[in-house]
């Protein structure tokens, strides 16, 4: 479960919210001026997020290196073309289902 709270309430109920996260594996989104600014999550979930972020960053670097000699406009056009092909394939597949 995800709980939303404001910063003042979070500060006043920190112990209770830590228990929610630790024992119930809930998450708490902390809002300031009505906008989310932070989240309190279970340490295991945070570790998974960190690993995924590292893998995502490595993938982005490999893609960037692969397109290093390609002008940006050409690379974006190629990506748009492939996205269009995949969407058309998905529509055809959905029509057959």
N, C-alpha and C positions, 0 to 999 in steps of 0.2 A: 504494500500500500504506500502511496505517496501522500504525505501531509504537507500542506502549505501553511506558512506562518510568517508574520512580520518580524523584523529584527528585534524589536523590543520584547515581544512575546517569547521569541527564541531565547533571548538572554535570560528572561525570568524563569523559563522552564527547561533550561539546558539539561539538567540531570534526567528529567523524564524523557526528553527527546533522545538522549544518548541511549537510554534503556530501550526505547522503541527501535532504534537502529541496531543495537547490539543483540537484543534477544528476539525481536520479531522480524528482523531484517527488513524493516521499513526504510523509506527514504524521507528526508525532510527538505523541502525547498524553502529557502529563506528569501523573502521579498523585502525590498526597501523602496519606499515611495511607490508601492504597487507593482514593482518590476522585480523579477527573479534575479538575484545577484550571486547566490551560492546554494550549494546543496550539501547535506550531510548524508553520506551513504555508508553502508557496511564496508568494512576494510577489505573483505574478499572481493566485493563488487568493484571497489576502487582499484584494486590490483589488476583485475581483468580489464578495466577501462585503460589503465596505463599500458598494459601489454598490447591491447588493440591499437592504441594511439601510436605506439612504437612501430607496429607492423604497417599501419596506415602511412606513417611518415616515410618508412623505407620504400613502400610501393610508390608513393608520390615522387620520391627521388629517382627511382628507376624509370618511371614514365618521363620525368623531366629530362633525364639523361638521354633517353631514347629519342626524344623530340628536339634535342639541343640544336641540331642543324636545320630544323624546319621552321620557316617563318610562322609566326603566331597565327596569322589569318588562315594559312594552309592547314595547320594542325587543327584549328577549331572547325574548319570546313570538313575535314576528315572525320572528326568526332561527331559532328552533326549528321553526316551521312550515315555513319554506323548506327547511331541512335535511331534514325529514321527507319533503317532496315530492320532493326530489332523490334521496334514498335509495330511495323507492318507484319513481321513474323508472328508476334504475340497476338495481333488481331486475327490473323488467319487461323492460328491454333485455337483461339477462343471460339471462333465461328464453327470449328469442327467438333468442339466438345458438346 
